[in-house]
Amino acid sequence: MNSTTTPTSSMGSPARSGIPLRTRPLSIALVGNPNTGKSTLFNALAGTRQKVGNYPGVTVEKKTGKTRLADGREVELIDLPGTYSLAPRSPDEMVAVDVLLGREPGEPRPDLVICILDASNLARNLYLFSQVRELGLPVVVALNMIDLAQRRGIGVEIAELERRLGVPVVAIQANKGKGIDALKARLATALDHRDTQATALPPLEVLPTEVRAEVEGVVRALDQVGHPLPRYLAERLLLDPHGQVQRELLEQGEPLAGVLEQVHQARERLKQVGKPVPAIEAMARYEWIGRVLDGVVVSTTPASEPPADAQTTAKVDWSDRLDRVLTHRVWGSLVFLLLMAVMFYAIFQFAVVPMDAIDSGFAWLGDRFEESLPDGALKGLAIDGVLGGVGGVVVFLPQIMILFMFLTILEDCGYLARAAYLADRLLKAIGLSGKSFIPLLSAHACAIPAVMASRVIEERRDRLATILVTPLMSCSARLPVYFLMAGAFLPREGWNGWLQPLAIFSMYAIGWGVAIAAALIFKRSLLKGPTPPFVMELPTYKWPSPVHVVRRMIEEGLRFLRRAGTLILAVSIVVWALLYFPRDAATVEAAYRTEIAMLEQALETLPENDPQRASLQERREELDTIIEGDYQRSSVLGRFGRAIEPVVKPLGWDWRIGVAALASFPAREVVVGVLGVMFDAGEVDAGDEVERVRLGESLRQAQWPDGSPLFTVPVALSIMVFFALCSQCAATLVVIRKETGGWKWAGLTFAYMTGLAYLGALITYQVGTYGFGG
């Protein structure tokens, strides 16, 4: 490729980010196959100096960092998505190519590329390297997992490999930090000679002469119509009949129709080579790889030991035997379910202590504000708005860190690929791949880390489908609602005492059933397309790096706080304001002022040991609760609740239940506290069973204006079904927005789940009341 080709930011347009080399920081891109340790190397180089975002218009994560080289220079690192080749099939896969060619808006072309190769699987990894070399960028090879290769009896003649590839090669062990200093030194040297290395190297002529000639013809045809492309993209246009480059040109319409016709004719001519066009490239590159590795990869078995083949077989037999169990249809599934149950249990149980500590910490802060601030809007904002909002976000942090601890351990040791393979057999029937199972399972603890865990799914359609149905899994935030309604309105003793656990289990079953149906619908409509065959290279088993595990936990925890913290806090403050204002004390407290004055005077005059004090104090607190309820009823949200009562009445709800559902949007568990205020039960801790029982008694006594009971078994079940299916979690929607790159998919999630929740609650109440007589 001509290295002087002007980078473009879109098909044929100059790059908007073109910055003169001398005025911007030096940058290095990391590329490599999945499971080669690329992210581990990035973490080893960048440490905590990392930033994470999304490239514009796609869901691909943009991960950058900084490192200091051996000579003291600071350079920027760009961690590109793991890929087996630079043959993009979608906009997401196009990102790596665009970055390397300097075509990505706001992302200058890298000065150098680190190509990470697995020393035990060079034949596979050199395919990607051969494509990177064609881009005309200086390259340094990081030969990773050299220890695994040695244990498998595989030796690599590094000096000879470096000579044949024509680029520096450094042996490293990224998970233990070995070879990192040597790599930094070679990077510094390569950057010093970056202007001459690429041009000094002879072109990597891997493809047959016929293909190279046709590529030149495509380049000339594009130039003639005023739509120049880098030579590598012209090559991709020719060799990838259904690739992203061709799709982008098709979107240009008539002006490029002639060029596409010439490309079609060129492909017809190439068929005379005797192979399908896509196969020409694969065969040519692997032939080149065979020549490069001949004599470079050697056996390290001593002469006194068995032959190299026998030695290698003996050393990997333990891995094969383990795979026969872990990937077995029956035994593998049992091990898989056991591990998932352990992870599920840990996310629920191990997080209890830190979550309680966080709750206690925010409660302590709330008490301090209660004591130090005067009554009024500022006090309410500080306690209910700010502390309530921040606490509602931070409390999820332990679950997120525990989830990613398990995911990182399972991924690093090589098991996650086996788990995805097993789950694929079950999920492919509904259009999802095996990689969707872990996000769906972990969503029972919390949908927020589950949505984030869907990053392991490379295929965009499958990833979006998984994200869209993940919030349907009943998370721990729904449990207070389930426990409250089931405990208050279903019997817990006698022959039908099993109804409570059955009702709660049914909520989980409803979530899975609706998720399966929704996934089928999405994969046959908005995300239509065949489920791609589940092809995954099973990585070698290895011990996870504790440093990497801890770093990943901290990284994901901080990322969650940055992503979800700000918006959920803003939403909490808005909801608080809607429930607080207008605060017309003269009107609301007028009816109770006389009684309050009498009670306070009596409490001041009665001795501390007088038996009447307890009942008077209880009445005084009861009046405070009633007044607070009146404030809520007269608030903006309370008035809106009265306005929407005709909408929620078919569900068996009155305006108070409707307001509680609206107010629970920041977090589902908020509904328990709001119900406590709306039904004059006082403040209710969702985790306190005694307070839930007190609230249950208040709910049982609630009535419609005509005196009939407001809450019945069908009403309780309709509330449970609504919260099982609704998307009342602002943090989840915010994370979906961040993970998908826009509000479109988050809005769709909210809309379809809210519709399903309303329909489910309507059917539950109407059938329960009129079908079975209430």
N, C-alpha and C positions, 0 to 999 in steps of 0.2 A: 504493500500500500504506500502511496505517496504521503509521507509524513507532513508535507506542507499544506495538505488539503484544509481549506478553511472550515472550522467547526460550524455546524448549523444547529439551531435550537428547535427547528421543526423541519418537515420535509422541504428542503430547498430554501429556507430563510436563514439569515445570519444569526449566530448565537447572540442572545441578549446579554449573556453573562461574560462575553469576551473581555478579559482583563489582561493588560500587558503583564507578561511573566514577572517582570522586575518589580511590579507594584503590589503583588498579592503574595500571601504566604505559600510556601512550597506545600504540595499535597501529594499524598501517597494513597492509592486505592488498593484494597485487599480483595482478591478474587480467589475462588476455590470451589471444589465440589462440596456438597453437603457431607457432614461427618468427617471432614479432614482437619478439624480443629481451628477453622478460620476465626470463629468468634472468640475462642479461647486465646488465640494469638492477639486478636484485637484488644481484648481485655488486658493481656499481659503488657502490651505496648502502651495503651492509653490509660490504664488504671481507672481512677474515678473521674478523669477529665473527659467525660463523654456527654454528648447531646443526642437526643432522640426526637425524631419528628416523622413526618410523612412527605414523600415527594409530591408535588402538586398534581392533582388529578388522578392519582392512583393510590392503592392501599399499601404500596411497598414502604417499609420502614426505612427512614433515613437516619443512619447511625454514624455519627462523626465523633472524633476525639483528637487529642493532641498528644504528641510524644516528643521527647528530647533525644536527639541522636548522639552518637559517640563524640562528635565534635562540639556539642553544646547547642546546635541549632534546633529550634522548635519547628516541627512540621505538623500539618493537619493530616489525620487519617480518615479515610472513607471506607466503611465496611459495607461492601456491596452484597446483595442477596446471594446465598449459595446457589450454584447452578452447575449442571453437568456440561452445558455448552452455551455458546453465544449465538444461538439460533432462536430468536424470540418468537413466541406464538401468541402473545397478548401484550397489552400496554404495560402491565406489571413487569413482565419479563424483558420488556424493551428498555427498562430503566438502566440496567447494568451496561448495555451497549451504548446508550445515549450518554451516560456519565463518562465512559472511557473514550468516546469520540468528542466530548465537549459539547454535546447537543442538549444537555439537560439545563433548562432555564435556571439561572442563579447558581449553577455549579460549574466552575471553571474546570477545564480538562486537567486531569491529574498529571503531575510531572513524572511519576514513576508508578509502577504496578508491582505489588508483591503477589506472586502466584503461589498459593499454598498447595503442596502435593503430599499425598499420603505415601510414605516410603514403602509401605507394604502393598500398595496397589497403584504403582506408577503407570501401568498400561492404561488404566481407566483415566487417571488424572491428567496425563499428557495430552489427551484429546482437547480439553479446555485450554491448556497452555498453547497448543498450536494455533488456536483461534486468536488468543490474546496477542501472540507474536505478530499476527498479520495487521494489527492496529497501528503499528509504528511507534509504540511507546517503549521506553526503557523498562526492562523487567528484571526483578530479582526473585529467584526461586527460594522459598522456605520449605525445606524438606522435613516435614513434620512426622511424628510418630516413629522416629528412627528406632526407638527401643522396642516397639511392637514388631517391627520388621526383623530385628535381631533375634527376638524370642521365637519367631517363626522360621528361623534359619535362613533369612533373606539378607544378603549383603548388597550394598550399593557402592559402586566405585564413583565417589562423588566428584573427584577431579576429572575423570573421563566424561561423566555426565555433563559437567559444566562446559567442557570443551565441545561436546557434540551439540548442546543446546545453544552455546554462544552467549550465555548470560551467567551472572554469578549464582552459585548454588550454596546455601548454608543449611547445615543439618541442625535441627532444633527439636526440643521436646517442650511444646508450648504449655502443657498442663503443669509442668514442674519448673517452668522458667529457664530451662537449659538452652543455651545457644542464643538467647535474646540479645546479649551484649555484642556477640559476633555479628548477628544480623544487623544491629544498629550501625555497626562499623561499616559493613558492606553497603548499607543503604546510603550512608553519608558519601562514600566514594562514588557510588552510582549516580547520586544527585549532582556531584561535581562534574561528572562527564555525561550528563543527560543529553546535552546538545549534540554529542558525537556518537553515543552508543547506538542509537536506533539507526542512524544513517550509515554507520560503519558496518553494521551487520548485513550480510547478504539477505535478500528477500527469502522468506520461507516459502518455497514453491512446493507445497504439499499436493495441491490439486493437479490433475492431469492437464496436459497442454491444451487439449480441446476446451476444457472448462475455462481456463484462464483467458483463452482467446474470446470465448463467448462473453465473459465478464467485461472485457474491454469494449466489446460491441455494445453492451448495455450501458456502460459509462458514457460512451459517445452519444448514444441515443438520448439519454437524459440531458446531457449538455446541450444538445441541439434544440430541445424544447424549453430551454431555460430553467431546468429543474435539476441542477447538479446534486449528486449524492457522493459521499465518501465511497471509495472503491469497495470497502468491506460490505457496505449496505447494498451495493449493486450485486455483489456476490451472493448475499443472503436473498435478495429478490429473485435471483436466478435459481438458487438451490432449494428454496423453501416455498413450494407452491401455495401453501395455506398459511404462510407466516405473517407476522405483524407488519413487515415492510410492505408486502403486497397489499394488505388491507388498508394501510395508510394511503397508498397510491390510488387504490380504487375509490377512496373517499374524495379524491381530487376531481373525479368525473371525466368528462370528455377530453380535456387537454392532454391527459396521459394515456388515453385509450390506445393510441398508436404505439406507445412504448410498451405497454403491456402485451399487445399483440406480437411485437418483436420478441419479447421475453418468452411468450408461448412458443413461437417458432424456434427459438434457440433451444428450448427444452426438448422439442421434437427432434432436433438435430443431434442432441446429446444422447438420445435413446439409441443411436447407432453404436455407441460405445459398448452396448450390450447389457447395461444395468439400468434400473430405475434411477431417475435423477437424484432423489434423496440418498440412495445407496452409494452413489459415486463418491460423495464426500466422505461418508463413514469408512468405506473401504480404503480410500486413499490415505486418510489420516491414520488409520490403524496400521497400514503398511509402513508409513513413515515412523510410527511409534515402534514397530518391530525392529526397524533398522537402528533406531536410536538406542534401544535397550539391549541389543545384541552384545553381550559381553560386559554390560554395565551392571545388570542385576545378576548376582552370583550367589552360590550356596556358601554358607559360613560353617557347614558341618565339617568337623575334623575328619581326616582320612580314617582314623581308627573307629569312627562311629559309623552307623548305617548310612547308606547313600542319602543324598540330599532329599530326594523325593520321599523316601521312607521316613526320614527325620522330620520333614515338614508335616507329613501326614500324621505322625504320632503326636506332634505338638498341637495340632489343631483338632485332634479327635475329641478332646474334652469339650471344645466349642460345638462340634457337630452333635455330640451326644446330648449336650444341654439344649440345643435347638430342637432335637427330636422330641423333647418333652415340652419346651416352652412354646413351640409352634404346632403342637399336636392338637387336633380338633377337640379332643375331650380333655386330656390332662393340661394342655396349654390353656384352655378356656377356664379350667378350675383355678390354675395358678393366677391367671389374669384377674379373675373375679376376686380372688383372695387379696391380691395386691391393691386392687381398686377399692375394696372394702376397707383395707388398712388406711389408704390415703383418705377415703371418705370419712372414716372415723376420726382420723387425726385432724382433719380440717375442722370437724365439728368439736372434738373434745380438747385437743391440745391448745386450741386458741381460746378456750374458756378463761383460763387464768389471766393471760395478757389482756383479753377483751374486758374482763371484769376490772382489771387494774386501770385500763383506760377510762372505763365508765366511772370508776371511783374518783379518778383524777379530775375528770370534768365535773363530777358532782361536787368535789371539794372546791373547785374553782367557782362553781355556781353558788355554793354557800358563802364563799368570801364576797362575791358580788352582792349577794342578798344582804349581807351584813353592812357592807360599806356604801352601797348606792341607795339614794332615796327612792321611794316609790315613784313610778312614772314611766314614760316611754323609754328613757335611756336604760333603765334597769331591765325592762322587758326585752329591749333589743339585745343587751349584753348577755342576758341569761338564756332567753328562749331563741333569739335569732342567731347571734354569733356563736356562743358556746354550744347551743343545740345543733347548729349546722356543722361546725367543725367536728364536734364529737361524733355526729352521725356519719362522718366520712372516715375519721381516724380509727374508729372502732373496727372497720373492716381490714385494717392493715395486717394484723396477725394472720388472718385467714389467707390473705394474698401471699404473704411471705412463706407460710407453710406449704401452700400449693406449689409455689415455684421451687421450693426446696425439693419436694418430691419429683416434680417434673424435671428439674435439672439433674438430679441423681439418676433417674430412670433414663434420661436422654444420654447422659455422659457414659453410663455403663453399657449402653447399647440395647437396653430392653425396650425402650419406647417404640422403636421400629418394629419389634416383634409384637407388641401390644396392638399397634395399628394394623398389622397384618391379620391378626386374629379377629379384631372387631370389624374389619372390612367385610368378612363373610356375612355378618349380620346386617350391616348398614347399607350395603350396596343395593339391597332390595328396595330401599326408599330413596335411592339416588345420592346418598352420601358415601364418603369414603371412610376407611377405618380410623383416620386421624380425627374424625369428628367425635369419637366416643368419649375421650378424656375430657374435653370441654363440657360435653353434655352431662357427664357424671359429676364433675366437680361443681357444676352449677347448682347442685343440691345444697352446697354450703353457701355459695354466693355467686350470682351471675356475673359480677364485675371481673373477678380474676378468671372466670371461665371464658368470657368474651376475649380477654387478653390472651388466654391460652390457645385460642383458635389460630394464632399466628403460625402454629406448626403445619397448617394446611396450606400447601402452595397454590392449588387450583382456586382461582378467584371465585368461581360459581359455588364450589363446595364450601369455601370459607364463608361467603355471604349467607348461604343457606343455613349453615351451622349457627352463625351469629344471630340470624333472625329467629331461630327456634330455641336457642339456649335459654332466654328468659322465661320460657314456659316451664322449666324445671322448678319444682317447689323449693325455694331457698329457705335458709334458716330464718330470714326476716318475716316469712309468712307464718311461721310456727306460733307466735303469740296470738295471731288472729284465730288460727285453728284451735289452739288450746282454750282460748276464751269462749268461742262459740260452742265448741263441743262440750266443754266443761259445764257451761251454763244451761244448755238446753237438751243435752242427751244424757240418759241415765248412765251412771258409773257403777251401779251395784245391781245385784239380782241377775236373772237369767239373760237379760238383754244389756248387761254391762259392757259387752263387746262392741256395742255400737260406737263408742267414742274412738277406740283405736281403729275401727273399720272406717269411720268417716275420715280420719286423718290420713290413713293409708290410701283411701280413695282419691284424696287430693293429689297425691304423688302419681297415682295411676292416671288421673285425668291429664296431668301435665305431660306424661310420656305419650299418651294416646293422641292428644291434640298436636304434640310436636311431630309425631310420625306423619299425621295427616297433613300438617302444614308444610313439612319438608317435601312430601310428594307433590303438593300443589305448586310450591315455589319452583321445584326442579322441572315441572312440566309447563311453567308459564313464564314468569319474570326471569328465572334463571335456567331457562330451557337449554337442554344440551345433554348429551350422554355423559354418564359418570365415567371419567377417564379410567382406564385400567390401572389398578393399584400396583405400581412398579416402584420398588424401593430396594436399594442396596442395603443389605443387613450389615451394619457396622461391626467391627471387631469388638468383642467384650473387653472392657478395661475398667480399672478402678476410677471412680469419679474424683476429681480434684476438690478437696474441701475448700480451698481458697476460691475456686471458681463457683462452687455452690453458694458460699456465703456472699460473694460479690454479686451473684445473680439475684439472690434474695433481696439484698439491699437496693440494687439497681431497680428491680421491679417495684419494690415498695415505694421508693422515691418517685418513680415514674407515675405510679398510681396517684400519689398525693398531688403531684404537679398537674396531672390530667383531670382528676375528678374533684379535687379540693376546692378550686375557685368557684366553679359554676354551681356545685351543690350548695356551697355556702351562700351564694347569691340567691338561689331559689329558696333556701330556708328563710332568709331575711325577708324576701317578698311575701312568702306565705304567713310569716309571723305578722308582718305589717297588715296584711289583709284580714287577719283574725283579731288584730288589736284595735285598729282604727275604724270608725270614729270613737273616741273614748269620752263619751258624754256622761261624766260622773253625776252631774246634777239630776239628769233624767233617770239614769239606771238605778242610782242608790236612793232616790227619793222615797220609795215605798218602804225601805228598810232602815232609814236613818233613825227614826224614833226607837225602834227595837234595839238597834246597835248601841245607841247612847245608853239605854237602860241596862243592857247587858254589861257594858264596860264599867258603868258606875257600880253595878252590883259586884263585879269581879274586883274592883278596887277596894270596896268596903268589907267584903267577906274575908275572914281569916283563911290562911293557907290550908288549914286542916278541915275546913268546913266541907261536909259531904256534898253540898249543893254546887260547889265550884266545878266539879267534873261535868255535870250536866249543862251548866251554863257555858263552860268553855267549849263543850261539844256543839252547842247551839250556835255559839259565836263563829266557830269554824265552818259550821254548816251554812251560815249566812254568807260567809266569804265565798264558799263554793257556788252558792246560788247566784250571787252577784257576778262572779266570774262567768258563769254560764249565760247570764243576761248580756254581759258585755260581748260574749262570743256571738250570741244570737243577733245582736244589733250591729255587728261588725260588717264590713264589706263582704266578707266571705259568707257570713251568716245570712245576709240579705240575698246574696246570690244563691245560697242553698234553698231558700224559700222559693226563689224564682224557678229553680230546676226541679222542685218537688214533683211536678207532673211527669217529668222524665223518669225519675227513679221510683215513683209510686208503683208502676207495674212490677217492680222487683220486690215489692212488699216493704219498701223503705219509706221513711219520712224524711223531711229536710235535714234532720240532724245526722242521720246515717249518711246522707248524700254529702254533707259538709265534711264529715269524717273521712269519706273516701277521697274528696278533693284535697283535703289538707294532708293526706298521707302521700301525696305525690313525691315529696323529697325522699321519703323512705317508708316502706309499707308498715313497719312496726309503729310508726307514729299514730296510726289509727287508734290504737288502744288508748293512748293518752288523750287523744281528742275526744273519743267517746266518753272518757271519764269526765271531761269538762262539760261536754254537751248534755250528759245525763246526770249532772250534779252528783257525781261520785267522787269528786276531788281528783287531784293528780294521781295517776296510776302508773306504777313501774311495770312495764311489760314483762319483766323477768321475775316479778314478785307474785307468787301464787296467791298469797293472802289478799293482796290488793286486786288481783284478777277476780277472785271469788266475790269480793265486795262490789266490784263493778258488775259482775254477773247478776248479783241480786238487784242492783239498780236497773239493769236492762230488763229483768223479768217484771219489774214493777212499771215499766214505761207503758204508756197508753196512747192510743189515737184520741183525737178530740171527742169522739163519741164514747169513750170509755173502754173500747175493746183493746186487748193486749197488742202492743206494737210488735214485740218479738215473739215469734213462734218457731217451731222446728224448721219449717220451710224457709222462713226469713233467715234464720241462722245459717242454714245450708246454702242459701243463695249468696250470702255474704262470703262464706268460705269459698264457693266456686268462683265468685267474682275476683277475689284476691289470689286464687290459684292461677287465674288466666290473665289478669290485668298486668300492665307494665308500670305500676305505681312505684317507680324507683328512678329518680332523676339521675343518680350516679351511673346507673346502668346505661341509660340513654346517652349520657355524656360520653361514656367510654365507647359505646357503639359509634357515636359520631366521630370520635378520635380515631378509632380503628378502621373505619371505612372511608375516612377522608371527607365527610360532609354530613349534613343533616338529613339527606334524602332517606337513607336506610334507617336512621334513628326515628325519623317521622313515620315511616312505614311500620316499624316495629310497634310504636305507640298506637298507631291507628288500628292496625289489624288485631292487636292483643286487646285493646279496649273494646273493640266491636265484639270479639269473641267472648270477653268477660261479661259484657252486658247481655249477650244472647244466652250464654250459659246460665247466668243468674236468673234471667227471665224464665227460661224453661224449668229450672230447678224450683223456683217459687210457684209458678203456675201449675205445674204437674203435682208438686207436693201439696198445694192447697186445694186444688179442684179435682185433681186426679185421684188423690188418696184421702181427701177429706181433711187436709191440714193436720 
